[in-house]
Amino acid sequence: MGRLFGTDGVRGLANGDLTADLALHLGEAAARVLVGGTAPGRRPLAVVGRDTRISGQFLEHAVVAGLASAGVDVLRLRVVPTPGVAYLTDRLQADLGVVISASHNPMPDNGIKLLGRGGHKLDDAVEAAIEEAMDTPVALPTGADVGRVTPYASTVADYSAHLVESLDGLRLDGLTVVLDCAHGAAHEVGPRVLAAAGATVIPIGDRPDGLNINSGCGSTDLRALRQAVLEHGADAGFAVDGDADRCLAVDHTGLTVDGDQLLALLAVALKDRGRLPEDTLVVTVMSNLGLHHAMRDAGIRVQQTAVGDRYVLEAMRSGGWSIGGEQSGHVILGDHATTGDGLLTALQVMARMKRTGRSLRELAEPVVRLPQVLVNVPGVDRGRTDDEVLLAAVAAAEEALGDSGRVLLRASGTEPLVRVMVEAPTQAEAQRVADGLADVVRERLAL
């Protein structure tokens, strides 16, 4: 088969690309690869959770069937955010965790994410081994050696307690916030957690019907959140996506606070509390230059990675750093989580507001976002971005922009196109530079 795993698990149109048969065989193969080394006398264990998509029901049963057929006991967590599955994979000492979710994608899509011991995402080599196992049939266990399947009753309670504990006893009484749950996996646990921490919570997007996940709500569409914050006079609003592994916010005036701004204010918060190892924040190359300027002024070093939260996490683990993330709202707080966690992000931002007595608007102000233009150039040879003439054009643009802007040229990982991203002091200048470089790409990399 071709490469099955993408940058965040296996995704596709549910019952089209992503079928029950595929899910079953993926569960079986994952069990064979990931449960090796189980202690003698201990049965291998997996935990499985999902978001609210109607297709998640049959895909969950298929994955569970595959796992159990390979001799793995399964705890069904039912509807729970991706970071909740990661937490419970670790807490319950499971050999693997499975999330049935397509995150922020539209309802017809779905996906299967696999987590290893400790709740960590898998590296490319392990994913390749699972794909190979799917093509290598083996004799399966029979009789008493097949897996047992059990509902886990404490999913919401355990994950909620974990999130509240991250506040180190701080109470959020006096703060009023709107929480947009995207009609997704956070619809129950999200309002419960924020209320348990003392905040007054106004939930929206908390009535999933299996079809409305991410539809006109959540972190992909902040209009409903903005309206609710203004209507209720809330201190802030937070929006998660379908599986609640990312978070964006709006301040009390309705202005958007993006992932770069959330990362910046949380990094400063950790630094102030002496909890920012080597005063370092990890971000991807797509983070706005305004974030870099704000961190420089705060005495915080920025470490850059390729695009994708998995690469951010890899850098954090290898460097021993405690915070990283993406402009899209994936915020990884390594002291408390092994993946992005939208509810944890919201809690920690509120904690910063509470400790400082400052509004979210004030806390986000140091990051002055530069205008950013992204031009996709299709129909070119993405393997020749090292063309000398093209590199010279990029270098000239960077020299002209100086410290007031930047250029990022990168090949798409999945399509025959090259992306040109430019940041500059004005939108017009960013557009002019990006269009000029796109013309060079078309000329030099033409097929």
C-alpha positions as CSV (number, residue, x, y, z in Angstrom):
1,M,0.0,0.0,0.0
2,G,1.0,3.6,-0.3
3,R,1.9,5.8,2.7
4,L,-1.1,5.5,5.0
5,F,-0.2,7.9,7.8
6,G,-0.2,11.6,7.3
7,T,1.2,14.3,9.6
8,D,-1.4,13.5,12.3
9,G,-2.5,9.9,12.0
10,V,-4.7,8.4,9.3
11,R,-7.4,10.7,7.9
12,G,-10.0,10.6,5.1
13,L,-13.6,10.6,4.2
14,A,-15.4,8.3,6.6
15,N,-16.7,5.2,4.9
16,G,-15.0,6.4,1.7
17,D,-11.2,6.4,2.2
18,L,-11.5,5.5,5.9
19,T,-13.5,2.3,6.1
20,A,-14.5,0.0,8.9
21,D,-12.3,-2.7,7.3
22,L,-9.3,-0.4,7.3
23,A,-9.9,0.6,10.9
24,L,-10.1,-3.0,12.0
25,H,-6.9,-4.0,10.3
26,L,-5.1,-0.9,11.5
27,G,-6.1,-1.7,15.1
28,E,-4.9,-5.3,14.7
29,A,-1.5,-4.2,13.2
30,A,-1.0,-1.5,15.8
31,A,-1.5,-4.0,18.5
32,R,1.1,-6.3,17.1
33,V,3.7,-3.6,16.8
34,L,3.0,-1.6,20.0
35,V,2.4,-4.1,22.7
36,G,5.8,-5.8,22.5
37,G,7.6,-5.9,25.8
38,T,4.5,-6.2,28.0
39,A,5.5,-7.4,31.5
40,P,5.1,-11.2,32.1
41,G,1.7,-12.0,33.6
42,R,0.2,-8.7,32.5
43,R,-2.3,-8.5,29.7
44,P,-1.7,-5.8,27.1
45,L,-4.0,-2.8,27.4
46,A,-5.3,-0.2,25.0
47,V,-7.5,2.8,25.6
48,V,-9.8,4.2,22.8
49,G,-11.6,7.5,22.7
50,R,-13.4,9.5,20.0
51,D,-15.0,12.8,19.1
52,T,-18.7,13.4,18.4
53,R,-18.8,12.6,14.7
54,I,-21.5,10.0,13.9
55,S,-19.0,8.0,11.9
56,G,-16.9,7.7,15.0
57,Q,-19.3,5.1,16.4
58,F,-18.7,2.5,13.7
59,L,-15.0,3.3,13.4
60,E,-14.5,3.0,17.2
61,H,-16.1,-0.5,17.1
62,A,-14.0,-1.5,14.2
63,V,-10.7,-0.4,15.8
64,V,-11.7,-2.0,19.1
65,A,-12.5,-5.3,17.3
66,G,-9.0,-5.2,15.7
67,L,-7.3,-4.6,19.0
68,A,-9.2,-7.3,20.8
69,S,-8.8,-9.8,18.0
70,A,-5.0,-9.3,18.5
71,G,-5.3,-10.2,22.2
72,V,-5.3,-6.7,23.6
73,D,-7.7,-5.7,26.4
74,V,-9.5,-2.4,25.5
75,L,-11.0,0.3,27.7
76,R,-13.5,2.4,25.8
77,L,-13.2,6.0,27.0
78,R,-16.1,7.1,24.7
79,V,-16.3,10.8,23.8
80,V,-13.1,12.6,25.1
81,P,-10.6,15.1,23.8
82,T,-7.4,13.9,22.2
83,P,-5.3,15.2,25.1
84,G,-7.6,13.3,27.4
85,V,-6.8,10.0,25.6
86,A,-3.1,10.9,25.8
87,Y,-3.3,11.6,29.6
88,L,-5.3,8.4,30.3
89,T,-2.9,6.3,28.1
90,D,-0.2,7.4,30.5
91,R,-2.2,7.3,33.8
92,L,-3.6,3.8,33.1
93,Q,-0.3,2.5,31.9
94,A,-1.8,1.4,28.6
95,D,0.4,0.0,25.9
96,L,-1.2,2.3,23.3
97,G,-4.0,4.8,22.9
98,V,-6.3,5.4,20.0
99,V,-8.2,8.5,19.1
100,I,-11.0,8.4,16.5
101,S,-11.1,12.1,15.3
102,A,-10.4,14.3,12.3
103,S,-9.8,17.3,14.7
104,H,-10.8,20.5,13.0
105,N,-11.8,18.9,9.7
106,P,-15.5,19.0,8.5
107,M,-17.9,16.3,9.8
108,P,-17.8,13.9,6.8
109,D,-14.1,13.3,7.5
110,N,-12.7,11.2,10.3
111,G,-9.3,9.9,11.4
112,I,-7.4,7.5,13.6
113,K,-4.5,8.7,15.7
114,L,-2.3,6.3,17.5
115,L,-0.3,7.0,20.7
116,G,2.4,4.9,22.3
117,R,3.2,4.3,25.9
118,G,3.1,7.4,28.0
119,G,0.7,9.1,25.6
120,H,3.2,10.1,23.0
121,K,2.7,10.4,19.3
122,L,4.5,7.8,17.2
123,D,7.6,8.5,15.1
124,D,7.8,7.8,11.4
125,A,9.6,4.5,11.8
126,V,6.9,3.1,14.1
127,E,4.1,4.2,11.7
128,A,6.0,2.5,8.9
129,A,6.2,-0.7,10.9
130,I,2.5,-0.7,11.5
131,E,1.8,-0.2,7.8
132,E,4.1,-3.1,7.0
133,A,2.3,-5.3,9.6
134,M,-1.0,-4.5,7.8
135,D,0.4,-6.2,4.8
136,T,1.7,-9.2,6.8
137,P,-1.1,-11.5,8.0
138,V,-0.4,-13.6,11.1
139,A,-2.3,-16.2,13.1
140,L,-4.5,-14.5,15.7
141,P,-5.1,-15.7,19.3
142,T,-8.2,-17.8,20.1
143,G,-10.1,-18.9,23.1
144,A,-9.1,-17.1,26.4
145,D,-6.3,-15.2,24.6
146,V,-8.5,-12.7,22.8
147,G,-8.9,-9.3,24.3
148,R,-11.6,-8.1,26.7
149,V,-13.6,-4.9,26.0
150,T,-14.8,-2.8,28.9
151,P,-16.3,0.7,29.1
152,Y,-14.3,3.1,31.3
153,A,-16.7,5.0,33.6
154,S,-14.2,7.6,35.0
155,T,-13.0,9.3,31.8
156,V,-14.5,12.7,32.4
157,A,-13.8,12.7,36.1
158,D,-10.2,11.6,35.8
159,Y,-9.3,14.0,33.0
160,S,-11.1,16.9,34.7
161,A,-9.2,16.4,37.9
162,H,-5.9,16.3,36.0
163,L,-6.7,19.7,34.4
164,V,-7.7,21.4,37.6
165,E,-4.6,20.1,39.3
166,S,-2.5,22.0,36.7
167,L,-3.5,25.3,38.4
168,D,-1.5,24.4,41.6
169,G,-4.4,25.3,43.8
170,L,-5.1,28.7,42.2
171,R,-8.8,29.5,41.9
172,L,-10.4,31.4,38.9
173,D,-13.3,32.9,40.8
174,G,-14.3,36.3,39.5
175,L,-13.5,35.5,35.9
176,T,-16.4,35.1,33.4
177,V,-15.6,33.4,30.1
178,V,-17.3,31.9,27.1
179,L,-16.2,28.5,26.0
180,D,-17.0,27.3,22.4
181,C,-16.8,23.5,22.4
182,A,-17.2,23.2,18.6
183,H,-20.0,20.6,19.3
184,G,-17.1,18.3,19.7
185,A,-15.2,16.2,22.2
186,A,-15.0,19.0,24.9
187,H,-18.7,19.6,25.1
188,E,-19.1,17.8,28.5
189,V,-15.6,18.0,30.1
190,G,-14.9,21.6,29.0
191,P,-17.6,23.6,30.9
192,R,-17.2,21.2,33.8
193,V,-13.4,21.8,34.2
194,L,-13.6,25.6,34.0
195,A,-16.5,25.7,36.4
196,A,-14.6,23.4,38.8
197,A,-11.7,25.8,38.8
198,G,-14.0,28.6,39.9
199,A,-14.8,30.5,36.7
200,T,-18.2,31.5,35.6
201,V,-18.7,29.7,32.3
202,I,-21.0,30.4,29.4
203,P,-20.8,27.4,27.1
204,I,-21.7,27.5,23.4
205,G,-21.2,24.8,20.8
206,D,-22.0,22.3,23.5
207,R,-24.9,20.4,21.8
208,P,-23.4,17.9,19.5
209,D,-25.8,15.8,17.3
210,G,-23.2,13.8,15.4
211,L,-23.4,16.1,12.4
212,N,-22.6,19.7,13.6
213,I,-19.0,19.3,14.8
214,N,-16.9,22.3,13.7
215,S,-19.9,23.7,11.8
216,G,-19.9,27.5,12.2
217,C,-18.2,27.2,15.6
218,G,-15.0,26.3,17.4
219,S,-11.5,27.5,16.6
220,T,-12.1,27.4,12.9
221,D,-14.9,30.0,13.1
222,L,-14.7,32.6,15.9
223,R,-17.8,34.6,15.0
224,A,-20.2,32.9,17.5
225,L,-17.6,33.2,20.2
226,R,-17.0,36.8,19.5
227,Q,-20.7,37.6,19.6
228,A,-21.2,35.7,22.8
229,V,-18.3,37.5,24.6
230,L,-19.7,40.9,23.7
231,E,-23.3,40.0,24.5
232,H,-22.4,38.7,28.0
233,G,-19.7,41.2,28.8
234,A,-17.3,38.3,29.4
235,D,-13.7,38.8,30.4
236,A,-12.6,36.5,27.5
237,G,-13.7,33.7,25.2
238,F,-11.9,30.5,24.3
239,A,-12.7,28.2,21.3
240,V,-11.4,24.7,20.9
241,D,-11.7,22.5,17.8
242,G,-13.5,19.2,17.4
243,D,-11.0,17.1,19.4
244,A,-10.0,20.0,21.7
245,D,-6.2,19.8,21.1
246,R,-6.0,23.4,20.0
247,C,-7.4,26.7,21.3
248,L,-7.8,30.2,20.1
249,A,-9.3,33.1,22.1
250,V,-10.9,36.5,21.9
251,D,-10.5,39.3,24.4
252,H,-13.2,41.2,26.1
253,T,-13.4,43.6,23.2
254,G,-13.9,40.8,20.7
255,L,-10.4,40.9,19.2
256,T,-8.8,37.6,18.2
257,V,-5.9,36.3,20.2
258,D,-4.1,33.7,18.1
259,G,-1.8,30.9,18.9
260,D,1.3,33.0,18.7
261,Q,0.0,35.4,21.2
262,L,-1.2,32.7,23.6
263,L,2.3,31.0,23.3
264,A,4.0,34.3,24.1
265,L,2.0,35.2,27.1
266,L,2.3,31.7,28.5
267,A,6.0,31.6,27.9
268,V,6.4,34.9,29.8
269,A,4.2,33.4,32.6
270,L,6.5,30.4,32.9
271,K,9.6,32.6,32.9
272,D,8.2,34.8,35.6
273,R,7.6,31.7,37.7
274,G,11.0,30.1,37.0
275,R,9.5,27.3,35.0
276,L,10.9,28.0,31.5
277,P,13.9,25.8,31.0
278,E,16.8,27.7,29.3
279,D,14.2,30.5,28.7
280,T,13.2,28.8,25.5
281,L,10.0,28.6,23.5
282,V,9.6,26.2,20.6
283,V,7.5,27.2,17.5
284,T,7.3,26.3,13.9
285,V,8.7,28.4,11.0
286,M,5.2,29.7,10.3
287,S,5.0,31.7,13.6
288,N,4.7,35.4,13.0
289,L,7.8,37.6,13.2
290,G,5.9,39.7,15.8
291,L,6.2,36.7,18.2
292,H,10.0,36.6,17.7
293,H,10.3,40.3,18.4
294,A,8.2,40.0,21.6
295,M,10.2,37.1,22.8
296,R,13.5,38.9,22.2
297,D,12.2,41.8,24.2
298,A,11.2,39.4,27.0
299,G,14.6,37.7,27.1
300,I,13.2,34.4,25.7
301,R,14.9,32.4,23.0
302,V,12.8,31.0,20.1
303,Q,13.6,27.6,18.7
304,Q,12.1,26.9,15.3
305,T,10.9,23.6,13.8
306,A,9.2,22.3,10.7
307,V,5.5,22.8,10.4
308,G,3.5,20.3,12.5
309,D,2.9,19.9,16.3
310,R,4.7,16.5,16.2
311,Y,8.0,18.3,15.3
312,V,7.4,20.8,18.0
313,L,7.0,18.1,20.5
314,E,10.1,16.2,19.3
315,A,12.2,19.4,19.8
316,M,10.7,19.9,23.2
317,R,11.5,16.4,24.3
318,S,15.0,16.4,22.9
319,G,15.9,19.9,24.3
320,G,14.1,19.4,27.7
321,W,11.9,22.5,27.0
322,S,8.5,23.0,28.6
323,I,6.4,24.9,26.1
324,G,5.9,25.0,22.3
325,G,3.2,25.2,19.7
326,E,1.8,26.6,16.5
327,Q,0.0,29.8,15.4
328,S,-3.1,27.6,14.8
329,G,-3.6,27.2,18.5
330,H,-1.7,23.9,19.2
331,V,-0.1,24.8,22.6
332,I,1.9,22.0,24.2
333,L,2.6,22.6,27.9
334,G,5.1,19.8,28.7
335,D,4.8,20.0,32.4
336,H,1.2,18.8,32.2
337,A,0.6,17.2,28.7
338,T,2.2,15.2,25.9
339,T,0.2,16.9,23.2
340,G,-1.6,20.1,22.5
341,D,-4.5,20.6,24.9
342,G,-7.1,23.4,24.3
343,L,-8.7,23.2,27.7
344,L,-5.3,23.2,29.5
345,T,-4.3,26.3,27.4
346,A,-7.5,28.1,28.4
347,L,-7.0,27.3,32.1
348,Q,-3.4,28.5,32.1
349,V,-4.3,31.7,30.2
350,M,-7.0,32.4,32.8
351,A,-4.5,31.7,35.5
352,R,-2.1,34.3,34.1
353,M,-5.0,36.8,34.0
354,K,-5.9,36.0,37.6
355,R,-2.3,36.2,38.9
356,T,-1.5,39.5,37.2
357,G,-4.9,41.2,37.4
358,R,-4.4,42.1,33.7
359,S,-6.9,41.6,30.9
360,L,-6.3,39.2,28.0
361,R,-6.0,42.2,25.7
362,E,-3.1,43.6,27.8
363,L,-1.4,40.3,28.1
364,A,-1.5,39.7,24.3
365,E,-0.4,43.2,23.3
366,P,3.4,42.6,23.2
367,V,3.0,40.4,20.1
368,V,2.4,42.9,17.3
369,R,1.5,40.7,14.3
370,L,3.1,41.7,11.1
371,P,1.0,41.5,7.9
372,Q,1.6,38.0,6.4
373,V,0.9,36.9,2.8
374,L,1.0,33.3,1.7
375,V,1.1,32.5,-2.1
376,N,0.8,28.9,-3.2
377,V,2.5,28.3,-6.6
378,P,1.1,25.1,-8.2
379,G,2.4,23.2,-11.2
380,V,6.1,23.5,-10.4
381,D,8.9,21.2,-9.5
382,R,8.9,21.3,-5.7
383,G,12.2,19.3,-5.6
384,R,14.2,22.2,-7.1
385,T,13.8,24.9,-4.4
386,D,17.6,25.0,-4.2
387,D,17.8,26.7,-7.6
388,E,20.5,29.3,-7.4
389,V,18.6,32.1,-9.1
390,L,15.6,31.5,-6.8
391,L,17.8,31.5,-3.7
392,A,19.4,34.7,-4.8
393,A,16.0,36.3,-5.2
394,V,15.0,35.2,-1.7
395,A,18.2,36.5,-0.2
396,A,17.7,39.9,-1.9
397,A,14.2,40.1,-0.5
398,E,15.3,39.2,3.0
399,E,18.1,41.8,2.8
400,A,15.6,44.5,1.7
401,L,13.2,43.6,4.5
402,G,15.9,43.4,7.2
403,D,14.6,42.9,10.7
404,S,11.2,44.3,9.8
405,G,10.1,41.3,7.8
406,R,11.0,37.8,6.6
407,V,10.6,35.3,3.8
408,L,9.8,31.6,4.0
409,L,10.0,29.5,0.9
410,R,9.1,25.8,1.2
411,A,7.9,22.9,-0.9
412,S,4.6,21.3,-0.1
413,G,4.9,17.9,1.4
414,T,1.8,16.5,-0.3
415,E,1.1,18.6,-3.5
416,P,3.2,19.7,-6.6
417,L,3.4,23.3,-5.4
418,V,5.8,25.7,-3.6
419,R,4.6,28.0,-0.8
420,V,5.9,31.6,-0.6
421,M,5.3,33.3,2.7
422,V,6.3,36.9,3.3
423,E,5.9,39.1,6.4
424,A,6.5,42.9,6.1
425,P,5.6,46.1,7.9
426,T,2.6,46.6,5.6
427,Q,0.2,44.3,3.8
428,A,1.0,46.0,0.4
429,E,4.7,45.4,0.8
430,A,4.2,41.8,1.9
431,Q,2.0,41.2,-1.1
432,R,4.4,42.9,-3.5
433,V,7.4,40.8,-2.3
434,A,5.4,37.6,-2.3
435,D,4.1,38.1,-5.8
436,G,7.6,38.9,-7.1
437,L,9.1,35.8,-5.6
438,A,6.1,33.7,-6.8
439,D,6.9,34.9,-10.3
440,V,10.5,33.7,-9.9
441,V,9.3,30.3,-8.7
442,R,7.1,29.9,-11.7
443,E,9.9,30.9,-14.1
444,R,12.7,28.8,-12.5
445,L,10.8,25.7,-11.4
446,A,8.4,25.3,-14.3
447,L,7.7,21.7,-15.2
